[in-house]
Amino acid sequence: MMRNFESALLLAGLLVLGSPCLPEVHSQDGIIHVVGKGTADKPPYRGGGTVEFLDMSLGAQVVHCDAANRFRLPLEIRYRVQSAAPILLTTRLGTEYWRIYDYANATAGAMYTDEAIDLRTGGEHTARTEFARFGTGYGARPHRGLVGILGRSYFLVDQPNRDWLDVVSPPPFFDDQSLAKKLTFTLAKLDHYDLSVENVKSTWRSNGPLRVQFIVVDADQRRLPIVNVPASAQYDGGKIPLRTEWTAYGEPTGWTVGTLPSEVPDTVTVAGDITLQTAGGIVRRRVTRAIRRGTGQVATSVLAAQSHGYDLPRSAAGAVRETRAIWVGTRALESAAAIDQLVADCLAARLNVIVPDVFVRNTLLVHTPLMPRTGLLNTPDFDPLAYLIEKAHAHRIEVHPWFCVTYRDQAFRDWFAKQHKTRISIIDEAGKPVALGADVHRAEYREFISKLMISVARNYAVDGIHLDYIRAMHHCYCPRCRSEFKRLFGKPMTAAVEADWIKWHRQAIADIVQRTATGVRQVRPRAIMSAAVFANMPGGAIQGQDPAQWTHQGWIDVVMPMDYQMQTLAVRANERQFLAALDQDDQLVTGLSLYQRSGSDVRSRPAKLLQAQIDLVRHLGTHGYCLFAYTHLSSEQSRVLREYVNQEVAIPYFRAASSNHRADAQDK
């Protein structure tokens, strides 16, 4: 496994869960109806406006950026305003950033630009950037070399005077891989530089490959590849078109490639037109090189495409060992018929672990003496978890109940205060209760939530317990927390630095994880303990998450990063940091998304994207994935899972090390 990579993309919160098998939409859909998300102190924007994004282009293949963080970037966005509104869509130094990818170091990060998508006038327009800067809050600044723009986080909804109103999710247009290829450039220090054509490779056989690299040598003598160069190779009697070479995941290899004619010429002249964005402006240069036949000659086998194959591990009986899980919301558990459909859909997709949400906000779908059962159940005598376990186990599908540990609403907090004589609302710095959450620094709540999960493990034949929202959610400034914080750290909360918050929250969250793991294993020794965590490890840390320590202590068996990125390369950057942090790669199961956002709409994402991301997980050597969520599982996604991704049934990886179980009951 590759190690020691940083990543950086914070995740959105839990979605409202509904019915399965939504229609699939095309990944290049560029239309966004501007409906805001709402913020803590602003109402959601509902003032209208519809825009269709048509294209993006980058006016240079090489961009100057030295030690200063601000640099020129010739980026253009072409769009059509379908319904005008008095707003702008902009980017500033917040959550509204461009996702970028450092190809040389396989790390993700953020970039901010100064363009404005103006919706005040209908028709087609072009927005241009003048300057850009790299952010540090969502990943590392990229090194010099190849950098790609891989999509957007949000747009800021601005008034014309630049007073902001809200944020809105971008359409899937920005996540299309073909667009990301166009927006790949070389970051270099261009105080002075040289350009050249180098590293020729060819078999010099009829219809064989011709490969060259366009190189910039920057002011620090770094030799950096250039891609997206309009280029060709001419010879007497003809011309060979040259194109940038990309891997299956959309990475530039750094090579420009073409095909020799059937009659191989004695000399070809490679020419490319390179545009550079220097500190002083745009510079255009033509680079040429005459290459004689035989230069850089290599055997055909050397140039053969590398195989992307992998061998999935198998049990002693020959069954595939891979964890194939899916998160399931409460609405899919409301009736026996709904659960029958759920199990049938999991069988059809050859999934082997169901993670059903049994406790979210104030909804509890299980029987326990610690709290009355609540929820939208039509039949009060129906026990959805017991029924699900019975039906799933008949087909050798495991059931790991999902608990949203700190995702509590006011109704629950009022009930808890009445029953336990203590309040658990999180109080913000202004003294107001936060809408959702429970104060993990209250020992009474930590004891309650741990006992609740243990009681479910005791009362039901579960195969595991899954912890979600296992985080502080917010800083609590109530008098009790302020006093305890000052006692522990010797300073007021208002003087806290990031390291203080991390230590403060980790103590409380670790107490819940340890209590629960210890109690669950006492009543059900073979139960698997798993946790959903931020795919951004620094973001999770400041809310008390420490998955590496949890696994090191033996409390958590499986870590599931919620890696819901549209860009497969961003998933790779995130997962590498977990592979580097965990003691064993076998402890990682990647959380992948079945949905995508477009403005306020949430839709099923293309099946081909899901297939590519599972393929990536397997190439990384990770032994499983968990899909979020069943409500977004489309018929096309299910078909691709069965026919292409999961052609054989599998045993959860964590079960099959010494098992002779063949898992063939799934196909009966």
N, C-alpha and C positions, 0 to 999 in steps of 0.2 A: 504494500500500500504506500501511496505518497503521503508525506507528512508535513506538518508545520505550515499550513496555509491559513490566512485570515479570510473572513467573509463578512458580509454586512447587509442583510436585508431584513428589516423588521416586518412582522406579520400583522395582518388584520385580525380582529377578534372573531369570535364564534358567529357563524351565519345562522339565520333562522332556517330550520330544517323542515322540508316539505316532502312531497311525493317523488318517487323515482322516475327514471326514463324520460327526462326532458329532451326536447329536440336539440340536435347538434347545430351549431352555427359555424359559418366559415371564419377561419382565423384572421382573414384580412378585412373583416367588417370594420369600417372606419367611422361609422356614424355614432355620435354621442348626443343624447338629449341631456342637457345640463340640469341635473337635479342634485343638489348638494347633500353631503353626508351629515351635516350638523356638527357642532362642536360644543364643548362644555358651556361656553358663554355666548354662543350665537345660535339662532334658530337655523334650521336647514334652508338653503336657498331654493326657492320655488318660483323664480321670476321668469323661467322659460329660456329659450335659446337652443338651437340645434345646429351642429356643425359636422361636416363630413371631411375627414382627413384624407387627402388624395395621394400625397407623396412627400418624401423627404430626400434631401440631397446634401452632400458635403462637398464644398468647393475646393478641397485640397486633400492630397494624399498624405502630406507631411505637415505637422502642426508644431510650431515653436512653443515651448514651455520651459522656463528655467526655474530657478529656486522660488520665484514668486508664484503664488497660487492662482493669480488671475492671468488669463491669456486670451488671445483672439481665436475665434472659432467660426469659420464661414459655413454655418449651418442654416439651411432653409427648410421651411415647412409650408407646403402648399395645401390649402384647404378651401372648402366651399361652405359659406354660411347659408343654411337652408331656412332657418327661422331666426331673424335678428332679435337681439336683446341688448340692453345697455350694460354689457359686461365684457371683460377681458379674461382669457385664460392665460395664466402666467406661471413663472417659476421664481421662487425666492428661497432664502436659506432656511427651509423647514423640511417637511415631509414631501414637498413637491419637487422631486429631483429626477434626473435621468439616471437610470441604472447603467453603469459602465463595467467593463470587464478588462482586466489586465491579462492578456493572453500569455505573456511570458511567465507570469507567476501564478496564473490560475486563481486570481482573487477578484472579488466583486467590490464595487464602491459606488460613489454617488457624484454627480456633476450637476451644477446649477448654471442656467443660462438666462439671458435677459430678453428673450423674444416675447411678443405678446400676440395671442390669437384674439383678434378683435371681432366680436360678434355684432357690432353696432350697425353694420351695413351688409346686406345680402350680396350673394355672388361669390366669385372666386378671388382669393387673395393669397399673398405669400408673406409669411412672417420670417424675419431674418434675425440671427443673433449677431451681436457685435463682440461681446466678451463672454467668457465662461470661467468658472472656477470649480475646483474639486472640493467636495465636502469631506469631512473627516468623521462625521457622526454615524455614518452608515457603511464604514469600511475604509480600507487603506487607500491613500492616494496612489494612483498607478505609477509604475516605474516607466522609464523611457523604453519605447518599443511599441509593439502593436496593441492598440486599445480599441475596443468596440463599444458602441452605444446600443444597449440591449433592451431598451424599453423605458417606460415611465412609471413612477410611483403614483403621483396624483397631479392634477392641475390645481392651482389656486384660482378661485373665482374672485376676480377683482372688479371693483367699480372703476369707471374711467379715471377718477382721481387717485387710484391705486390704494384706496381703503379696501381691505379684503373682506369678503363676505362668507366664504366657505371653501371647502375643497371638494373635488369631484374626481371619480376614478376615470382613467383614460380608456378608450376602446381597445380591443385586441389588435387593431392595426399596428400599434407600436411594438408588439411582441412578435411580429412575423419575422422568421429567420432570414428571408430574402432581404428585408429592410435592414436588418442588423448587419448583413454582409456589406451593403452599400455604405454603412456608417462606421466602417472600420478604418482607422487611420494610424499613422506612425507618430508617436510623440517623441520629439527630439529637441536638442538645444541647438538652435540655428543661428547663433552669433556668426559662425562661419561653418561651411559644410562642403562636402564633395558628394557627387552622385555617380553611380556606376552600374554596369550590368556584370554580375559575377556568378560563380558557382554553376557552371554549365554542366548538365547531365543529360546524356542521351545514349540510346543503343546504336544510333546511326544506322538503323535498319529501315527497310521500306515500311512506311506507315507507322513507324515507331515514335515514341514520345520525345519531345524536346522540352527540357526544363531549365529555367534560368531564374536568377534572383535579381531584383532591383534593390540596390543598397544605398542608404544614406550614411555617410560618416560624419557624425555631428561634431560640435565644438570640443567635446571631451574625447574625441576619437572612438566613440562607440559606433560599431557597425550594426545598423538596424535595417531589417527588411522593410520593403514598401509593397503594399498591395493595392488592388483596384487601379492599376496603371493602364490607361489605354495603350495597347502595345501590339506589335506584330513582328514577324520575321520575314524579310523579303529575300528572294533569290531570283536568279535569272529565270523568268517565265512564270513567276507566281508569288503569292504571299500566304504566310501561315498566320491565321488569327491566334493570338495568345490571350489567355484568361487566367484570373487568379484561381488557385486551387484551394478547396475547402474540404474539411473532414465531414463525416456524417453528422457531427454535432454542431456544424457551422463554425468551426475554428479555421482560421487561415493557416495554411502550412508554411507560408512565407515564400512559396514558389509560384512562378508564373509559367503556365504550361501550354503546349500546343502539340500538333501531330505532324510529323514529317510527311512529305508527299511520297507516292509509290516509287518514284525515281529520286533517290536521295541526292541533293545538290552538293557540290564541293564546298560552297560557302553560303551561309545565311547571315543576314545582317539584322540583328535585333534592334528595334527602336521603340522607345516609350516616352510618352509626354507626361512629365511629373509636375504637379502644381504644389507649391509650398506656401503655407501661411507663415510668413516670418513676422518678427516684431514690427517691421516697417511696412508690411503689406503683402499682397499676393505676388509671387514670383513663379514664372513658368519656364521650365527647362526641358529640352529634348535630350535624351540620353541614347547613345547608339553603341553597338559593338559588332564588329564583323567576326564571325565564328567559323573556323575552318572545320571541315568534316573530320571527325575523330577526336575533337576536343572534349574532354570530360566523358569519354566513352566508358560505359559500364555494362555489365551483363543484364539481360532481361530480368533475371530473378531479383536483382538488386532493386529494380524499379517497380517490382510487383506490388500491387496494393496490399497493405498489411491487413491481415484477417481481423475482423471484429468479433470473432466467435468467442465463446466461453463455455465452460463445462459446469453445470449446476451440480452441487454436491448431492450424493445419494446415500440412503440408509443401507444397512447390510442386506436388506431384502430387495434393494434396487429402486426404492421409491425416491422421487425427487425431494430434497430437503430445502424448503423455502417458505418463509412466513409471508402469507398473502392475506392481509387483513383489510377490513373496511370499517370506518366509523359510521355509526347509524344513529340518527336522531330520534327523538321521542315519538314523533308522529308515525314512524314506521312500526311502532310497538303498540298501537292503540287497540288492536283486535287480533284474534287468531288468524283471520284471513290475511291481514297485513303481514303478520309474521310468517305465515306460509309462503307468501309471495317473496318476502325477504330471503328466506332460506333457498327457495327455488332460484332466485336471481344469483345468489352466491354460488350455488352449484353450477349454474350455467357459465359463470365467469371463472370457475375453478378457484374460488377463494377458500381459505381454510380457517380464518379467524374472524369472528364478528365482535365488534367493540360497541355495544349498545349503550346509549346515554340514559342512565337511570336516575341522575340527580343533577339538575341544572336550575339556576335561579331559585325558585321555591318548589319546583316540581320534583317529586320523589315517586318512582314507579315500583318500589320494592317494599316488602313487608319487613319492618324492624321495630322493636319496642322503643327505639330512641326517638321516633318521629312519626306522626301520622302520614299515611300515603296520600299524595295529592296528584294532580295531573288531569289531563283531558281524556279520561277513560270512560267509555260509555257503560261498561259493565263493572260495577265495583267489586264483584267476586272474581274477576279475571286477574290472574297473576302473569303479566307479560314476560317477566324474566324467567320464571319457572317453565312457561310454555316454550319460550325460545330455546332454553337449554335442552328440553326434551326433543324438540324437532331438530335442532342443530346437531346434537350428539348422535342422533339416529343416522346422520350422514357424515359423522366424524369431523364435524366443524366445531372448533372451540368457541367458547363464549367468555369474553373478558369484560365485565361491566365497567362502564365509563363514568367516572365521577368528576364533575366540575368542582374542584376542591374549594376555590374561593369565589366562585361566580354566584354570588348571592344577591337577591333583590331586597327591597324594603319590606315586603310581606314576610319573607323569612326572618329578616333581622328583628322585626317586631315580635314574631313568634318566639324567637330565641331569647330576646330580652325578658319576655314574660315567663318563660320556662326556666331560664338559668340565671335570672336576676343580674344580668350584665349586658351592656350594649356592645355590639361588635361593628357598628358603622365605622367606615373610614372617614376621617375628617380632614378636609384639605387645609392648606395654609391660611385660607381666609375664614376658616371656622365653619364651613358648610359641609354637609354629608355628601360623599361621592355616591353617584347613582347606583353603581354596582360594585360589589366587593364585600369582603369580610376581613376584619382586622386580624391578621395572623399572629399579632403580638399579644393577643388575649389567650392565655393558657386554656381558658374554658372552651374556646372554640376549637383549638387544636385537639384537645381531648375528645370533644364531641365528634368532629369529622373523622378522626381516626377510628373511634369506636364504631361509628356508623359503617365505615367500609369493612371493618373486621366482622361486624355482625352479618353483613351480606355474604361474606366469604364463609361464615359459619352456617348460615341458614340455606344457602343455595349451592348446588354442585358446580360452582364456577371453575373455570380453568385458569383464571387470573384476575387481577384487579388493575384497572387502568386509571392513572391520575392525570387529569387535565386541569388547566388553570391552577397548576401547582406553582403559584407565584403570588407575590404581595399585591399586585395590580396597581397600587398607588402607595405613596408615602402617607402615613397617618400622623396628623399633628394634634391629636387629642391630648388633653392634659396628662393622661396616664402614659401615653407613648412618649411625650416630651420628657416627662420625669424619668422614665426608665432609660431613655436614650442618654440623657445627661449623666445618669449614674454610671452607665457602662462606658461612655466615651469621654466624659469629663468636659463636655462642651454642649451648648444648645443645638437643637436640630437646625436652626437657621445657619449655623456654621458648618454643617455637614458637607463633606466632599464625597465624591463618588465611591471611594473605597469604604467610607463609613456606611453608606447605604447598603453596599454589597454585603458587608459583614453583618449588619443589623438584620437585614431580611433573610440572609442565608441561615442564621441561627434558628429562626422561627420555622422556615420552610423545611429545613433538615429535620426538625423535631417531628413534624407531621409525617415525613417520608419514613423515618426510622420507626416511629410508633406503629404506623400502618403495616410496614413490611414485617416487623416482628410479630405483631398480632395475627396477621393473615397466615403467616407460615406456621404458627402454632396450631391453628384450626384447620389449615389445608396446606400441608407441606409441599405439594407439587404445584401449587399455584404460581403463575408467572407474574411478577410485579413489573409494570411498564409505566412510562411517563411520557406525555406529550410536552415538548419544550420548544422554545423559540429556535428557529433555524439560525438566528443571529445570536451567538453565544454571549457577546458583551451585553446585548440588550436583555437577555435572560438573566445574566448575572446581577444586574442592578435591581432586579425584582426578586432576587433570592434563589435563582436556579443555579444548581451546581451538579449537572448530570455526571460529570467525570467522578466527582467525589461520591455521589450516590452509588455508582457502580463499583467504585473501589471499596466502599464499605460493605458491599453485598446487599444493599437495600433494594436496588433496582436491577432487574435482569435485562430489560430491553428499554433503550432510549429511542423515542420517535420524534425527531425534529420535524416541525410543521413546515416543510419546505415547499410551499405552494407557489413557487415562481413559475412564470410562463416560460422563461428562458432556461433551457436545459443546462447551459454552461453556468448559470447562476446557481442552479441546484448542485452542480459538481463542486463549485467553490465552497458552498456551505457544508456539504457532506464531508469534504476533505478535512475541515477543521474538527469535525467530530471523530473521524477516523484517527486523527492525530491525538485527540484528547482522551479517548476511552482506552482502558487497559486492553480490551480485546475488541477486534472488529465485529465479532459475533454478537456484541451487545447492541448493535445499531440496526434499526429498521426505519427506513426513510419514509416520512409522511409526504405523500404526493397528492396534488389536487385533482379533482374531477371537474372543477368549475373554473370560469374566468369571469372577470368583471368588464362591464362597458357602461360607464356612467353609473347610474343607480341600478342597472340591470345585472343580474347574476345568471350566467348561462353555463351549460355543459361545454367543456372545452373539446377541441378536436381529438378524436381517438388516436390519430397519428402522433400527436404530441404526447399523449399518455404513454403510448408504446415506446416512443423515443426515450422518455424519462425512466421507464422501468428498465429499458435496455442499458441506460447509463448506470443505474443502481447495480445491475449485475456486473457490468464491467469494472466498477469500483471494488467489487468483491463483497459488497454488502449482501446479507442473506435474507432480504425481505423488504417489503414495502407495506404501507397502510394507506388506504385511499380515503380522502375527505371530499365528499361524504356520499353516502348511499342516495341521498335525495337528488344528487346531480348525476347519478349513473345513467347514461343514455343507452338506448338500444345498440347504437353503433359502438360505443365504448365496450359494452358487454360482448358484442360479437368479436371485436378485435382481441379482447382478453382471451376468449375461448379458442379462437381459430389461429391466433398468431403468437400471443404472449405466453399463455399458459396451456400449451398443447398437451401437457401431461398434468395429472393431479399431483399434489404435493403435500407433504407433512410439514407442519410448522418447524422451522429449523431448530428451535430450542427443544423439540420433543424427540427427534429422531436419532440422536447420537448412538444409542444402543438398542434401538427398537427394530423389531421385525415387521412392524405395522406397514402395510402396503398402501394404505389410503385409497384403495380401490372402491370403497363404498360410495364415494362421491359420484361415480359414474354409473351406479346401479339404478 
